[in-house]
Amino acid sequence: GNDLNQIAGTGSAGRWVAERSRSWLDFWRSDVGVAGFYPFDLMAAAYLRDPDNFRCARVAAWVASDMRFGFFGGGPALLVAEAQALPASSTATAQVLYCDVADVQVGELFR
């Protein structure tokens, strides 16, 4: 809500993103049960712009069923964890850069 209003106030690009993000925010609130979401593509762009604003680590990634997201049918999901947390049945893994903390003000993404 408030972050989308801030984004909308940054100009035409911000208004475009905010308008298209409101239904996505509603989905995360009503169907997933969390207060918000990261705008994934924008966060990737923010990382490229200034990686010092992120806390990241190299971790393992794999595709497997994840029942924590049952509203998606518990189907395949991209999962990440430290290598020692990999399931024994994991067949396809990769090392990825995963960022779990971002010190980025939403409005700064559009300046």
MMTF fields as JSON, N, C-alpha, C and O atoms, coordinates in Angstrom:
{
  "mmtfVersion": "1.0.0",
  "mmtfProducer": "UNKNOWN",
  "numBonds": 443,
  "numAtoms": 444,
  "numGroups": 111,
  "numChains": 1,
  "numModels": 1,
  "chainsPerModel": [1],
  "groupsPerChain": [111],
  "chainIdList": ["A"],
  "bondAtomList": [4, 2, 8, 6, 12, 10, 16, 14, 20, 18, 24, 22, 28, 26, 32, 30, 36, 34, 40, 38, 44, 42, 48, 46, 52, 50, 56, 54, 60, 58, 64, 62, 68, 66, 72, 70, 76, 74, 80, 78, 84, 82, 88, 86, 92, 90, 96, 94, 100, 98, 104, 102, 108, 106, 112, 110, 116, 114, 120, 118, 124, 122, 128, 126, 132, 130, 136, 134, 140, 138, 144, 142, 148, 146, 152, 150, 156, 154, 160, 158, 164, 162, 168, 166, 172, 170, 176, 174, 180, 178, 184, 182, 188, 186, 192, 190, 196, 194, 200, 198, 204, 202, 208, 206, 212, 210, 216, 214, 220, 218, 224, 222, 228, 226, 232, 230, 236, 234, 240, 238, 244, 242, 248, 246, 252, 250, 256, 254, 260, 258, 264, 262, 268, 266, 272, 270, 276, 274, 280, 278, 284, 282, 288, 286, 292, 290, 296, 294, 300, 298, 304, 302, 308, 306, 312, 310, 316, 314, 320, 318, 324, 322, 328, 326, 332, 330, 336, 334, 340, 338, 344, 342, 348, 346, 352, 350, 356, 354, 360, 358, 364, 362, 368, 366, 372, 370, 376, 374, 380, 378, 384, 382, 388, 386, 392, 390, 396, 394, 400, 398, 404, 402, 408, 406, 412, 410, 416, 414, 420, 418, 424, 422, 428, 426, 432, 430, 436, 434, 440, 438],
  "bondOrderList": [1, 1, 1, 1, 1, 1, 1, 1, 1, 1, 1, 1, 1, 1, 1, 1, 1, 1, 1, 1, 1, 1, 1, 1, 1, 1, 1, 1, 1, 1, 1, 1, 1, 1, 1, 1, 1, 1, 1, 1, 1, 1, 1, 1, 1, 1, 1, 1, 1, 1, 1, 1, 1, 1, 1, 1, 1, 1, 1, 1, 1, 1, 1, 1, 1, 1, 1, 1, 1, 1, 1, 1, 1, 1, 1, 1, 1, 1, 1, 1, 1, 1, 1, 1, 1, 1, 1, 1, 1, 1, 1, 1, 1, 1, 1, 1, 1, 1, 1, 1, 1, 1, 1, 1, 1, 1, 1, 1, 1, 1],
  "groupList": [{"groupName": "GLY", "atomNameList": ["N", "CA", "C", "O"], "elementList": ["N", "C", "C", "O"], "formalChargeList": [0, 0, 0, 0], "bondAtomList": [1, 0, 2, 1, 3, 2], "bondOrderList": [1, 1, 2], "singleLetterCode": "G", "chemCompType": "PEPTIDE LINKING"}, {"groupName": "ASN", "atomNameList": ["N", "CA", "C", "O"], "elementList": ["N", "C", "C", "O"], "formalChargeList": [0, 0, 0, 0], "bondAtomList": [1, 0, 2, 1, 3, 2], "bondOrderList": [1, 1, 2], "singleLetterCode": "N", "chemCompType": "L-PEPTIDE LINKING"}, {"groupName": "ASP", "atomNameList": ["N", "CA", "C", "O"], "elementList": ["N", "C", "C", "O"], "formalChargeList": [0, 0, 0, 0], "bondAtomList": [1, 0, 2, 1, 3, 2], "bondOrderList": [1, 1, 2], "singleLetterCode": "D", "chemCompType": "L-PEPTIDE LINKING"}, {"groupName": "LEU", "atomNameList": ["N", "CA", "C", "O"], "elementList": ["N", "C", "C", "O"], "formalChargeList": [0, 0, 0, 0], "bondAtomList": [1, 0, 2, 1, 3, 2], "bondOrderList": [1, 1, 2], "singleLetterCode": "L", "chemCompType": "L-PEPTIDE LINKING"}, {"groupName": "GLN", "atomNameList": ["N", "CA", "C", "O"], "elementList": ["N", "C", "C", "O"], "formalChargeList": [0, 0, 0, 0], "bondAtomList": [1, 0, 2, 1, 3, 2], "bondOrderList": [1, 1, 2], "singleLetterCode": "Q", "chemCompType": "L-PEPTIDE LINKING"}, {"groupName": "ILE", "atomNameList": ["N", "CA", "C", "O"], "elementList": ["N", "C", "C", "O"], "formalChargeList": [0, 0, 0, 0], "bondAtomList": [1, 0, 2, 1, 3, 2], "bondOrderList": [1, 1, 2], "singleLetterCode": "I", "chemCompType": "L-PEPTIDE LINKING"}, {"groupName": "ALA", "atomNameList": ["N", "CA", "C", "O"], "elementList": ["N", "C", "C", "O"], "formalChargeList": [0, 0, 0, 0], "bondAtomList": [1, 0, 2, 1, 3, 2], "bondOrderList": [1, 1, 2], "singleLetterCode": "A", "chemCompType": "L-PEPTIDE LINKING"}, {"groupName": "THR", "atomNameList": ["N", "CA", "C", "O"], "elementList": ["N", "C", "C", "O"], "formalChargeList": [0, 0, 0, 0], "bondAtomList": [1, 0, 2, 1, 3, 2], "bondOrderList": [1, 1, 2], "singleLetterCode": "T", "chemCompType": "L-PEPTIDE LINKING"}, {"groupName": "SER", "atomNameList": ["N", "CA", "C", "O"], "elementList": ["N", "C", "C", "O"], "formalChargeList": [0, 0, 0, 0], "bondAtomList": [1, 0, 2, 1, 3, 2], "bondOrderList": [1, 1, 2], "singleLetterCode": "S", "chemCompType": "L-PEPTIDE LINKING"}, {"groupName": "ARG", "atomNameList": ["N", "CA", "C", "O"], "elementList": ["N", "C", "C", "O"], "formalChargeList": [0, 0, 0, 0], "bondAtomList": [1, 0, 2, 1, 3, 2], "bondOrderList": [1, 1, 2], "singleLetterCode": "R", "chemCompType": "L-PEPTIDE LINKING"}, {"groupName": "TRP", "atomNameList": ["N", "CA", "C", "O"], "elementList": ["N", "C", "C", "O"], "formalChargeList": [0, 0, 0, 0], "bondAtomList": [1, 0, 2, 1, 3, 2], "bondOrderList": [1, 1, 2], "singleLetterCode": "W", "chemCompType": "L-PEPTIDE LINKING"}, {"groupName": "VAL", "atomNameList": ["N", "CA", "C", "O"], "elementList": ["N", "C", "C", "O"], "formalChargeList": [0, 0, 0, 0], "bondAtomList": [1, 0, 2, 1, 3, 2], "bondOrderList": [1, 1, 2], "singleLetterCode": "V", "chemCompType": "L-PEPTIDE LINKING"}, {"groupName": "GLU", "atomNameList": ["N", "CA", "C", "O"], "elementList": ["N", "C", "C", "O"], "formalChargeList": [0, 0, 0, 0], "bondAtomList": [1, 0, 2, 1, 3, 2], "bondOrderList": [1, 1, 2], "singleLetterCode": "E", "chemCompType": "L-PEPTIDE LINKING"}, {"groupName": "PHE", "atomNameList": ["N", "CA", "C", "O"], "elementList": ["N", "C", "C", "O"], "formalChargeList": [0, 0, 0, 0], "bondAtomList": [1, 0, 2, 1, 3, 2], "bondOrderList": [1, 1, 2], "singleLetterCode": "F", "chemCompType": "L-PEPTIDE LINKING"}, {"groupName": "TYR", "atomNameList": ["N", "CA", "C", "O"], "elementList": ["N", "C", "C", "O"], "formalChargeList": [0, 0, 0, 0], "bondAtomList": [1, 0, 2, 1, 3, 2], "bondOrderList": [1, 1, 2], "singleLetterCode": "Y", "chemCompType": "L-PEPTIDE LINKING"}, {"groupName": "PRO", "atomNameList": ["N", "CA", "C", "O"], "elementList": ["N", "C", "C", "O"], "formalChargeList": [0, 0, 0, 0], "bondAtomList": [1, 0, 2, 1, 3, 2], "bondOrderList": [1, 1, 2], "singleLetterCode": "P", "chemCompType": "L-PEPTIDE LINKING"}, {"groupName": "MET", "atomNameList": ["N", "CA", "C", "O"], "elementList": ["N", "C", "C", "O"], "formalChargeList": [0, 0, 0, 0], "bondAtomList": [1, 0, 2, 1, 3, 2], "bondOrderList": [1, 1, 2], "singleLetterCode": "M", "chemCompType": "L-PEPTIDE LINKING"}, {"groupName": "CYS", "atomNameList": ["N", "CA", "C", "O"], "elementList": ["N", "C", "C", "O"], "formalChargeList": [0, 0, 0, 0], "bondAtomList": [1, 0, 2, 1, 3, 2], "bondOrderList": [1, 1, 2], "singleLetterCode": "C", "chemCompType": "L-PEPTIDE LINKING"}],
  "groupTypeList": [0, 1, 2, 3, 1, 4, 5, 6, 0, 7, 0, 8, 6, 0, 9, 10, 11, 6, 12, 9, 8, 9, 8, 10, 3, 2, 13, 10, 9, 8, 2, 11, 0, 11, 6, 0, 13, 14, 15, 13, 2, 3, 16, 6, 6, 6, 14, 3, 9, 2, 15, 2, 1, 13, 9, 17, 6, 9, 11, 6, 6, 10, 11, 6, 8, 2, 16, 9, 13, 0, 13, 13, 0, 0, 0, 15, 6, 3, 3, 11, 6, 12, 6, 4, 6, 3, 15, 6, 8, 8, 7, 6, 7, 6, 4, 11, 3, 14, 17, 2, 11, 6, 2, 11, 4, 11, 0, 12, 3, 13, 9],
  "groupIdList": [1, 2, 3, 4, 5, 6, 7, 8, 9, 10, 11, 12, 13, 14, 15, 16, 17, 18, 19, 20, 21, 22, 23, 24, 25, 26, 27, 28, 29, 30, 31, 32, 33, 34, 35, 36, 37, 38, 39, 40, 41, 42, 43, 44, 45, 46, 47, 48, 49, 50, 51, 52, 53, 54, 55, 56, 57, 58, 59, 60, 61, 62, 63, 64, 65, 66, 67, 68, 69, 70, 71, 72, 73, 74, 75, 76, 77, 78, 79, 80, 81, 82, 83, 84, 85, 86, 87, 88, 89, 90, 91, 92, 93, 94, 95, 96, 97, 98, 99, 100, 101, 102, 103, 104, 105, 106, 107, 108, 109, 110, 111],
  "secStructList": [7, 2, 2, 2, 2, 2, 2, 2, 6, 6, 7, 2, 2, 2, 2, 2, 2, 2, 2, 2, 2, 2, 2, 2, 2, 2, 2, 0, 0, 0, 0, 0, 7, 7, 1, 7, 7, 7, 7, 2, 2, 2, 2, 2, 2, 2, 2, 2, 2, 7, 4, 4, 4, 3, 3, 3, 3, 3, 3, 3, 3, 3, 3, 3, 3, 7, 4, 4, 4, 4, 4, 4, 6, 6, 7, 3, 3, 3, 3, 3, 3, 7, 4, 4, 4, 7, 7, 6, 6, 7, 7, 7, 3, 3, 3, 3, 3, 3, 3, 3, 3, 3, 7, 7, 7, 4, 4, 4, 4, 4, 7],
  "xCoordList": [0.773, 0.0, 0.831, 0.902, 1.463, 2.211, 3.409, 3.691, 4.123, 5.266, 4.815, 5.484, 3.683, 3.187, 2.773, 2.959, 2.216, 1.893, 3.164, 3.189, 4.222, 5.501, 6.06, 6.539, 5.999, 6.482, 5.675, 6.247, 4.35, 3.486, 3.818, 3.636, 4.299, 4.616, 5.941, 6.307, 6.675, 7.998, 7.968, 8.99, 6.818, 6.734, 5.986, 5.386, 6.023, 5.217, 5.65, 4.796, 6.941, 7.397, 6.928, 6.471, 7.033, 6.576, 5.082, 4.628, 4.309, 2.858, 2.522, 1.648, 3.219, 2.996, 3.26, 2.451, 4.383, 4.726, 3.709, 3.238, 3.367, 2.434, 1.071, 0.483, 0.569, -0.743, -0.77, -1.754, 0.288, 0.34, 0.683, 0.507, 1.166, 1.567, 0.45, 0.539, -0.584, -1.64, -2.354, -2.627, -2.659, -3.322, -2.356, -2.781, -1.073, -0.061, 0.023, 0.131, -0.024, -0.023, -1.274, -1.191, -2.414, -3.65, -3.529, -3.976, -2.926, -2.725, -1.876, -2.242, -0.748, 0.129, -0.564, -0.355, -1.381, -2.1, -3.215, -3.309, -4.062, -5.241, -4.936, -5.408, -4.165, -3.937, -2.729, -2.763, -1.665, -0.45, -0.487, 0.053, -1.124, -1.242, -0.076, 0.185, 0.63, 1.707, 1.393, 0.602, 2.029, 1.689, 2.176, 1.67, 3.136, 3.657, 4.535, 4.546, 5.272, 6.153, 7.301, 7.206, 8.38, 9.457, 9.14, 8.763, 9.285, 9.138, 10.403, 11.386, 10.362, 11.552, 12.404, 13.614, 11.814, 12.585, 13.225, 14.365, 12.48, 13.034, 14.183, 15.155, 14.074, 15.158, 16.416, 17.529, 16.247, 17.404, 18.065, 19.291, 17.241, 17.799, 18.492, 19.543, 17.924, 18.541, 19.878, 20.83, 19.955, 21.22, 22.285, 23.427, 21.908, 22.878, 23.346, 24.502, 22.458, 22.788, 23.732, 24.671, 23.482, 24.308, 24.299, 23.518, 25.151, 25.15, 25.519, 25.25, 26.123, 26.487, 25.267, 25.39, 24.092, 22.866, 22.225, 21.126, 22.872, 22.286, 23.213, 24.436, 22.616, 23.366, 23.11, 21.985, 24.156, 24.0, 24.982, 25.99, 24.661, 25.542, 25.384, 24.329, 26.415, 26.336, 25.701, 26.189, 24.617, 23.899, 23.534, 23.692, 23.05, 22.576, 21.134, 20.374, 20.755, 19.375, 18.965, 19.78, 17.696, 17.179, 15.673, 15.05, 15.102, 13.661, 13.096, 13.58, 12.049, 11.392, 10.013, 9.689, 9.209, 7.9, 8.096, 8.977, 7.269, 7.339, 5.92, 5.163, 5.56, 4.199, 3.881, 2.721, 4.873, 4.581, 3.748, 3.076, 3.79, 3.004, 1.921, 1.878, 1.055, 0.002, -0.972, -1.583, -1.129, -2.057, -1.603, -2.398, -0.325, 0.169, 0.083, 0.607, -0.561, -0.714, 0.464, 0.534, 1.389, 2.543, 3.455, 4.27, 3.332, 4.126, 5.555, 6.037, 6.223, 7.634, 7.851, 7.085, 8.9, 9.287, 10.806, 11.493, 11.324, 12.759, 13.105, 12.638, 13.914, 14.292, 15.764, 16.561, 16.124, 17.521, 17.853, 16.997, 19.096, 19.573, 21.077, 21.673, 21.671, 23.092, 23.273, 22.37, 24.41, 24.641, 24.332, 23.818, 24.624, 24.383, 22.893, 22.536, 22.022, 20.58, 19.93, 18.714, 20.705, 20.152, 19.497, 20.044, 18.322, 17.697, 18.511, 19.145, 18.489, 19.265, 18.823, 19.636, 17.539, 17.009, 17.238, 16.793, 17.907, 18.125, 19.023, 20.113, 18.559, 19.356, 19.904, 20.98, 19.19, 19.636, 19.827, 18.861, 21.055, 21.335, 22.269, 22.941, 22.288, 23.199, 23.581, 22.864, 24.695, 25.074, 24.577, 24.777, 23.926, 23.346, 23.722, 24.132, 23.581, 23.738, 22.355, 21.484, 22.138, 20.839, 20.983, 21.851, 20.13, 20.162, 18.911, 17.792, 19.103, 17.941, 17.649, 16.607, 18.535, 18.298, 18.697, 19.775, 17.804, 18.078, 17.874, 16.846, 18.846, 18.738, 18.488, 19.329, 17.312, 16.955, 15.621, 14.641, 15.592, 14.331, 13.606, 14.201, 12.333, 11.578, 11.675, 11.874, 11.542, 11.589, 12.923, 12.984, 13.993, 15.322, 15.457, 16.323, 14.603, 14.67, 14.323, 14.656, 13.655, 13.163, 13.85, 13.384, 14.915, 15.615, 16.742, 17.448],
  "yCoordList": [-1.179, 0.0, 1.269, 1.959, 1.588, 2.845, 2.867, 3.894, 1.744, 1.701, 1.914, 2.608, 1.319, 1.509, 2.957, 3.489, 3.594, 5.021, 5.844, 6.788, 5.481, 6.186, 5.985, 6.933, 4.772, 4.489, 5.289, 5.882, 5.311, 6.025, 7.509, 8.153, 8.057, 9.477, 9.869, 11.044, 8.892, 9.206, 9.585, 9.992, 9.458, 9.815, 8.76, 7.851, 8.886, 8.001, 6.535, 5.648, 6.267, 4.872, 4.303, 3.161, 5.074, 4.626, 4.388, 3.416, 5.255, 5.055, 3.758, 3.006, 3.496, 2.278, 1.038, 0.111, 1.017, -0.129, -0.276, -1.382, 0.822, 0.761, 0.24, -0.599, 0.725, 0.281, -1.221, -1.883, -1.758, -3.176, -4.043, -5.261, -3.43, -4.186, -4.336, -5.199, -3.532, -3.573, -4.931, -5.429, -5.533, -6.845, -7.92, -8.871, -7.774, -8.718, -8.604, -9.619, -7.383, -7.175, -7.798, -8.453, -7.602, -8.211, -9.726, -10.341, -10.343, -11.789, -12.233, -13.177, -11.562, -11.952, -11.786, -12.586, -10.759, -10.548, -11.57, -12.178, -11.768, -12.621, -14.105, -14.915, -14.484, -15.906, -16.485, -17.633, -15.704, -16.197, -15.938, -16.72, -14.837, -14.534, -13.759, -13.841, -13.009, -12.153, -10.704, -10.44, -9.785, -8.365, -7.736, -6.687, -8.346, -7.725, -8.671, -9.878, -8.112, -8.901, -8.025, -6.798, -8.666, -7.945, -7.871, -8.877, -6.705, -6.637, -7.239, -6.537, -8.541, -9.318, -8.705, -8.558, -8.347, -7.801, -6.462, -6.186, -5.633, -4.343, -4.531, -3.775, -5.539, -5.788, -6.257, -5.901, -7.042, -7.468, -6.254, -6.142, -5.346, -4.129, -3.277, -2.699, -3.186, -2.407, -3.026, -2.303, -4.37, -5.032, -4.684, -4.386, -4.724, -4.389, -2.945, -2.632, -2.085, -0.667, -0.421, 0.367, -1.105, -0.883, -2.119, -2.181, -3.101, -4.351, -4.176, -5.067, -3.058, -2.84, -2.676, -2.745, -2.462, -2.321, -3.665, -3.689, -4.763, -6.083, -6.973, -6.867, -7.86, -8.9, -10.189, -10.688, -10.727, -11.883, -12.986, -12.745, -14.197, -15.339, -16.307, -16.355, -17.069, -18.145, -19.344, -19.803, -19.846, -20.971, -21.956, -21.668, -23.11, -24.101, -23.794, -23.293, -24.088, -23.936, -25.223, -25.864, -25.591, -26.77, -26.62, -25.766, -27.45, -27.456, -28.698, -29.81, -28.489, -29.6, -29.139, -27.954, -30.079, -29.73, -29.011, -29.363, -28.001, -27.242, -27.081, -26.25, -27.854, -27.858, -26.605, -26.387, -25.781, -24.538, -23.593, -22.707, -23.778, -22.955, -23.811, -23.956, -24.371, -25.263, -24.618, -25.311, -23.289, -22.609, -22.716, -22.486, -23.063, -23.32, -24.81, -25.263, -25.564, -27.002, -27.808, -29.01, -27.183, -27.908, -28.413, -29.305, -27.867, -28.31, -27.82, -27.387, -27.888, -27.502, -26.045, -25.153, -25.843, -24.496, -24.414, -25.426, -23.214, -23.006, -22.79, -21.83, -23.664, -23.607, -23.274, -23.625, -22.596, -22.254, -22.564, -22.445, -22.961, -23.235, -23.406, -23.513, -23.428, -23.746, -25.179, -26.002, -25.481, -26.784, -27.953, -28.971, -27.845, -28.968, -29.232, -30.266, -28.325, -28.507, -29.166, -29.358, -29.513, -30.131, -31.46, -32.247, -31.725, -33.037, -34.123, -33.884, -35.31, -36.428, -36.778, -37.232, -36.573, -36.947, -35.874, -36.026, -34.822, -33.722, -34.17, -34.692, -33.963, -34.388, -33.213, -33.318, -32.107, -30.945, -29.767, -29.237, -29.37, -28.241, -27.277, -27.632, -26.073, -25.059, -24.155, -24.067, -23.492, -22.492, -21.139, -20.787, -20.381, -19.097, -18.042, -18.364, -16.798, -15.69, -15.348, -14.945, -15.503, -15.255, -14.104, -14.123, -13.11, -11.935, -11.935, -11.899, -11.975, -12.033, -10.716, -10.587, -9.747, -8.44, -7.359, -7.401, -6.395, -5.272, -3.982, -3.794, -3.101, -1.779, -0.778, 0.071, -0.893, -0.058, 0.611, -0.052, 1.908, 2.64, 2.542, 2.78, 2.195, 1.95, 3.117, 2.9, 4.319, 5.475, 5.633, 6.207, 5.134, 5.244, 4.395, 4.659, 3.365, 2.514, 3.27, 2.824, 4.414, 5.145, 6.497, 7.312, 6.741, 8.033, 7.9, 8.873],
  "zCoordList": [0.0, 0.0, 0.0, -1.017, 1.121, 1.227, 0.295, -0.323, 0.182, -0.732, -2.174, -2.939, -2.545, -3.909, -4.14, -5.234, -3.12, -3.245, -3.431, -4.22, -2.698, -2.84, -4.245, -4.866, -4.736, -6.091, -7.107, -8.023, -6.954, -7.894, -7.935, -8.968, -6.832, -6.761, -7.381, -7.367, -7.932, -8.486, -9.956, -10.507, -10.597, -12.015, -12.801, -12.226, -14.122, -14.968, -14.865, -14.851, -14.794, -14.666, -13.333, -13.273, -12.284, -10.973, -10.934, -10.329, -11.566, -11.622, -12.354, -11.923, -13.463, -14.243, -13.388, -13.378, -12.675, -11.828, -10.696, -10.429, -10.032, -8.902, -9.333, -8.65, -10.451, -10.931, -11.174, -10.844, -11.741, -12.064, -10.855, -10.895, -9.795, -8.608, -7.583, -6.71, -7.662, -6.636, -6.588, -5.495, -7.721, -7.694, -7.181, -6.526, -7.474, -6.968, -5.451, -4.763, -4.919, -3.473, -2.857, -1.818, -3.48, -2.984, -2.923, -1.954, -3.952, -3.972, -2.778, -2.078, -2.542, -1.443, -0.094, 0.819, 0.03, 1.301, 1.501, 2.568, 0.489, 0.667, 0.495, 1.292, -0.514, -0.793, -0.077, 0.365, 0.041, 0.684, 2.183, 2.966, 2.584, 4.004, 4.582, 5.783, 3.753, 4.243, 3.859, 2.954, 4.564, 4.418, 3.115, 2.718, 2.452, 1.24, 0.457, 0.701, -0.488, -1.342, -1.821, -1.816, -2.233, -2.896, -4.381, -4.982, -4.975, -6.441, -7.056, -7.293, -7.307, -7.634, -8.736, -8.56, -9.853, -10.963, -10.589, -10.964, -9.846, -9.429, -8.449, -8.472, -7.587, -6.633, -7.365, -6.977, -8.406, -9.201, -9.852, -9.874, -10.38, -10.983, -9.934, -10.211, -8.731, -7.661, -7.255, -6.959, -7.238, -6.915, -7.948, -7.598, -9.21, -10.262, -10.145, -10.433, -9.728, -9.582, -8.406, -8.518, -7.258, -6.073, -5.179, -4.23, -5.461, -4.701, -3.225, -2.419, -2.859, -1.458, -0.559, 0.664, -1.146, -0.36, -0.014, 0.542, -0.323, -0.128, 0.685, 0.586, 1.497, 2.189, 1.429, 1.398, 0.818, -0.063, 0.32, 0.984, -0.114, 0.11, -1.052, -1.683, -1.333, -2.326, -1.632, -0.599, -2.202, -1.622, -2.726, -3.913, -2.321, -3.278, -3.644, -2.815, -4.87, -5.327, -6.042, -6.705, -5.898, -6.558, -6.725, -6.095, -7.571, -7.79, -7.12, -7.331, -6.298, -5.597, -5.152, -5.226, -4.694, -4.145, -2.826, -2.04, -2.586, -1.342, -0.822, -1.325, 0.164, 0.689, 1.505, 1.855, 1.814, 2.544, 1.694, 2.221, 0.388, -0.519, -1.166, -2.388, -0.344, -0.802, -1.769, -2.582, -1.697, -2.594, -4.033, -4.945, -4.266, -5.619, -5.925, -6.942, -5.072, -5.272, -4.764, -5.016, -4.056, -3.541, -4.635, -4.4, -5.806, -6.948, -6.893, -5.846, -8.014, -8.049, -7.645, -8.01, -6.893, -6.464, -6.508, -6.37, -6.698, -6.623, -5.165, -4.554, -4.6, -3.192, -3.072, -3.942, -1.996, -1.738, -0.291, 0.586, -0.037, 1.318, 1.262, 0.191, 2.436, 2.487, 2.015, 2.168, 1.452, 0.81, 1.74, 1.277, 3.023, 3.924, 4.149, 4.713, 3.722, 3.888, 2.678, 2.665, 1.674, 0.472, 0.793, 1.565, 0.207, 0.416, -0.269, -1.297, 0.305, -0.255, -1.665, -2.47, -1.981, -3.29, -4.349, -5.487, -4.001, -4.93, -6.072, -5.843, -7.32, -8.471, -9.268, -9.857, -9.297, -10.06, -9.116, -8.567, -8.934, -8.062, -8.783, -9.751, -8.289, -8.812, -7.664, -6.667, -7.8, -6.813, -7.309, -8.471, -6.421, -6.799, -5.768, -4.653, -6.15, -5.221, -4.695, -5.466, -3.391, -2.772, -1.789, -0.916, -1.937, -1.073, -0.206, -0.719, 1.118, 1.996, 2.703, 3.346, 2.6, 3.222, 2.226, 1.633, 2.057, 1.164, 1.933, 2.583, 1.861, 2.459, 1.354, 1.059, 0.745, -0.4, -0.111, 0.229, -0.246, -0.129, -1.466, -2.517, -1.428, -2.645, -3.618, -4.813, -3.148, -4.029, -4.729, -5.816, -4.125, -4.721, -5.973, -6.807, -6.121, -7.301, -8.577, -9.675, -8.436, -9.607, -9.8, -10.597, -9.108, -9.261, -10.249, -10.515]
}
